């Protein structure tokens, strides 16, 4: 079992900036989810977050069961809340509270059959990372283009 440690991810700026996501603990409502947070935003509401969870197959195995329908569900999420641009020109002279305008996010779900081998799991992880760098996938994500045939 890995021990929670900082995760460092570079953004896509012209001069990439490393974002350090520090472990902040388990989700209060779902203890299978572990949260990390980049605490560099000016306001905590704008902190970028990463979550990782694993759901194991039911431990209740009975005679006749097989691993055909049993699998682990691993979910990795990245959330980048963007704060609303606000003006300090209010009647009272007090700036409004920070507000999230929108949140770009990704949820990557890996469905890993219980009978999969270590090599199967290594291939899945490595290939999904490469898949996100494929030019077609990049065009769909960044330019919002459809794939034509």
Secondary structure, DSSP 8 states (H G I E B T S, - for coil): ------EEEE--SSS--EEEEEEEEE-SS-TTEEEEEETTSSSGGG-EEEEEEEE---S---TT--GGG-EEEEEEEEEEEEE----S--SSS------EEEEEEEEEEEEEETT--HHHHHHHHHHHHHHTTSHHHHHHHHH------
